[in-house]
Amino acid sequence: MFNPKRLTLARQRRRLTARNLAEQANLAADTISRLEKGLHEPDENTVASFAHVLGYPTGFFYLDDPEDLDSNAVSFRSFSKMSVKERQAAESAGQLALSLSSWIEDRFSLPAVDVPDLSHEQDPAMAAYLVRQAWGIGESAIGNLIGLLETHGVRVFSLSEDTSAVNAFSFWRDNRPFIFLNNFKTAESSLFDAAHELGHLVMHKQENPRDRRDAEKEANIFASAFLMPENDVKSRIGYPITVGVILKAKLRWRVSALALAYRLHALGKLSAWQYKSICIELGRRGYRTGEPIGTEREVSSVWKKILQNLWSDKIGRAEIAQELNWPLEELEGLTQHLSESRPVPKKTEHKPLSLVK
């Protein structure tokens, strides 16, 4: 039978209101609302019209209920900047990811979950230290953050949301942690987002992050401390601290130049005046809108192995999407940016940056 919840999911995924969909499908204005409430069953022509407008296979609308996602349990980066349509579209991607995750786990054994619950810890920097200790990585730079997360059971997906309002989000589901990353951003920003969402997963597991005004601030402090451990930063960066020093040093921790400058200021190695001056210079060189000299984007070892294994059985993305009754683009949006490498931004700066290797 036709599943109203599937119609809602596909409509929200396309960022359409019920009225928008009705207009594009040449239906009466209240038809979509009535169908989504399960008040009547659509005929085949109407479903075919939905499939055409929304770009989903007809069979998608006859599947079982999609996985429910509790909006209150989802931690969004920059939640206040998101529109309702953007939030619903991202949450719909999360619902699809849960179905894909179940499909994968029926066929493969994924790493067991080993993410500590530090809801009791009030100090985000200490929480970052405790996670590092629990995972046995001490205070060294992290060579592969996505690989580290996956090793400890975090399910990582990419997002195809081409909007700066949807940076990343995370949630727990059935004692499994999920992180979603918008990979249209720079590699450095995505890595910081991943660490930020890890902060939510370990510090806010037992509560709704939106109920705490300082939850985003806590996750940012966690991410900064997790990626740039205090002792490592202090031992590696001496005086004087210049823009050139920051641009060279940021490559060790694979963070943005501004993130490292902020960390140095937070650790007391830059005065307020020095920090402001360095931020102005970094902005002048283009580091507020990107990373002219960037780091290599990480890929998922788990997704790479899964897709390679399936391909050995002649099962590619198209076949997976067909079995799931999804548009191919949805599967690619959740996996492709994590399983395929992209080139590092080339150096395009002027002479003062010639010291950066």
N, C-alpha and C positions, 0 to 999 in steps of 0.2 A: 504494500500500500504506500501511497504518497506520504512522505514524512515532512510535516510542517517545519520541524527544527532544522532540517537540511536546507530548506528554502531560506530561512532566517540567516543561517550561517553563510550561505553563498552570497546573499544580498549584502550582508554586513562586510563580508570580505571585499566586495566591490565598492564599498563606501556609498551605497545607495540607500535612500530612504524608501519606505514602502510606496510613497507617492511617485518617486522617481522611477522605480521599477514598473509600476503600473503604467505610467506614461510611455515608457520605452517598449513595453510589451503590448501596448494598445488595449489595456484593460481598464475597467472602471476604477476610480480612485480608491475605493474601499476594499477592492477585491483581495489585494495582498494581505491586508490586515486580517481579513476574515479567514484566508487560507492559513496564515501563520498561527492563528488561534485554533485551527483544526475544526472550523465550523462547517466546512464542506470539502469534498474531494474534487480536485481539478480534473478536467478531461485531458486526454493525451495531447491535443493541440496546444492547450495552455501550458502544459509542462514542457513541450517542445519549444514554446516561445521563451520560457524561463531559461532553458538550456542555451538558447541562441543568445539572449541578451546578457546572461551572466557568464557565458563561456564555460559552463560545466556540462559534463556528459549527462544525458537524461537519466541514466542509471543511478547517478549520485543522489537524486531526490527520492529514491526508493530504498535507500540503505537504512540500517538501524539508527537509533538516536546517536548523534555525535557525542563525544566525551564532553561532559559538562565542565565548565571552567568557572570557578568562583572569582568574580571580578575583585572582590575584597581581598583575596589571597594573592593577587598578582602585584608584584613590585615593578612599577614602571620608572625608568629613568626619565627625568623631566616631565613628570605626570601633569604638572600644572600648565604646561605649554601645549598639551594635546587637545585636539577637538574630540567630540564624542565619536564622530565617524572614524577618526584615526585610532582611537582606543578600541572601538568595536572591531575594526579590521585587524588590528594586531592580536586581539584576543581570539578572533576567529582563526588566525594563523596558528595560535596556540592549540586550539581544538584539533586542527588538522594534524599538528605535530604529535599530539597524544595518540591519534589513530595510527600515524606512521610509526611511532615508537612501539606500539603494541604489535604492529605488523613485523617489525624488525626483531623484537624480542621473542616472537614465536619461532624465529628461524636462527637466531644467533644468541650466544651467551655474552652479554655485555658485562663490563666490570662491576663488581659489587659496590654499593654506595658506602663511602667512607668520608662523610662530611660532618664534622662535629657540630653539635648544637650548643652554641655559646650565647643563648638568649639571656643568660644570667650576667654576662660580662658587660659592664657599663663603659669600659674604655675601648673604643674601636681599634686603637693602635695595639693594645694588649691582645685583643681578639685576633688581629692579624698575626701577631707573634705566636699565639697559641696554635693557630692553624698551620703555620710553618713548622712548628715543633711537632705537631701531630703527623704531618706529612713527611717529616724527616728531611727538610730542605734547608734548615739552618737560616743563615742570613745572606746567602749568595743570590746573585741575579737569577731570575727564572728564564731558562732558555726556551721553553715552549709552554706557554700558559694553557692553551686549549688542550694540549696533550696531558698536562698535569691535571686539569679538571676532569677530563675523561677517564684518566687512570683511577680517579677516586669516585667514579660513578656518576658524575654530572652529565646529563644529556644536553648536548650543545647543538643548537640549530641556528641557521642564519635567517635573516629577514629580508624580504624584497621591498620593504617600505622605502620608497624614494622620498623621504621627508626627514628633516632634521628633528622634528618633534618626537619621533619614535626612535630613540637611541638604542634602547635595550630593555628587556624585562625578564623577570624570573619568577618561579613559583615552585612550591613543593606539591607533588601529587602522588598519593599512595607511597609515601616515604621515598620518593625519587625526586631529585632536584633537577629542574630544567632551567636553562639559560638561553635566551634568544638575542642575537647580535645583529645590528644593522651594519652590514658590511659595505655599504656605500660610503661609509666614513673612512678616515685614514686608519691605517693599521694600528697606529699608536692609540687613537681614540677607541677603537674596538677592544684593544687589550685592557685599557683602563675601564671601559664599560664592563668587561668580563669580570674584572676584579671587584668592581663596584657591586655587581649583582651577586658575586660570591659573598660579599659582606652582608647583603640582605639575607641570603640563604642561611648563613651561620648565626647572625645576630637577631633576626626577626622571624625566625621560624614559628614561634609560638604566638605571634600577634599579627595584626593587620598593619603593615608599614605605614599606610596612609593615616592611621590614627595618631602617629607620632610626628610632630612638626619637624623634629630634628633627624628623622630616619635617613633622609637623603644626605644630610651633612655627615652622619655617622658612617654611611656607606662610602662616601668620598674619602673620609679620613682612613677608613679601613683599606681602601684600594691604594691610597698613596703609601701607607705603611707597608702593605703587603708587597707591592711592586718595588718599592725603594726603602729597604730596611735602614733604620737610623744608623747603625754602626757601619754598615757598608758604605752608605753615602758619605758619612763624616770621614771615613778612612780613605776614601777615593778622591775626594774633592778638597783641595787645599786653597790657600789664598794666593793672589787675589782671584776672585770669582768674576769672570767676564762673560760676555755673550758667547765668545769663542769657546771658552771652557765648557759652558753649558751645552752648546751644540755638539761638542765632541763627547762629553760625558753621557748625554742622554741615550747614546747608542748602546751603552752597557745595559741599561734597564729597559730600553725600548719603549720609552714614554715620550710624550710631547715635550718640546722645549719649555713651554709654559708650565706644564705639570712639574717638571724638575725644578724650575725656578720657584714655584710655589712651595715645593717640599723643602728647598733650601731656606726659604724664608721662615717656614713653620719650625724648622730645626734651629733657627737662630743664627744661621750662617750668612744670611743677607738681612741688612737693616730694611726698614720700610722704604726708605729713600732709594736704596740700591735696588730693591725688588721692583719698585715702580719704574725706575730708569731702565732696567733690563727688559721689563714687559713692553715698554714703549719702543725700545730698539727691536725686540723680537716682532712686534706688530709691524714696524716699518719694513722688516724683511719678509713679511708674509706669513708669519707663524701664528697669527690669530685665526686665519682661515684655512690653514693646512700645514703640512710639514714638507717644505721644499726639498729637504733631504730626509727621506723617510726610511723606515725599517721594513724588512720583508714581512709580508702578511702571512700569518700562520694558517695552516690548514689542519683539518681534523684527521688524525690517524685512524680513528674509528670509522668515520664515514668512508674514508679512502679504502680501507680493508673490506668493509661491507660491500661497497659498490664493485670493487674488483672481484670479490668472491662471487657475487651474483652474476657479474658479466661472464665469468668462466662457465656459468651454466646458461649463457645466452640470454640473461635477464638484464636488460638495461633500464634506464630511467623511464623510457616510454612504456615498457612492459609493466613496471611497478605502478606507474600512474594508471595504466589501463586496469590492472587488478584492483586498485583502490577506487576506481571510478572517479578519478580526479583529472583536472586539466594538467597537462605536463608542466606548465609554468609554475603551478603551485608546488610540485615536488622539487623542481629546480630551485625555486625561491628558498626552500627550507634547507637545501643541501649543497647546491652547486658552489656557492661562494666559500664553503668550508672544505670542499673536496678538490678544488682547482686553484693552483697558484696564480698570482697576478704579479706583474713586474713592480719592482720598487721604484718610487718616484726618482727621476734623475736630478742631479745637482744642476740648479739653474741660477745659483746665487752669484753675487759679485765677489770681488777679491778678498774681503775680510773673512770669507768663509773657506778660503783655500787651505786652512789648517785642518779642516775636518776631513777625515779619511772616509 
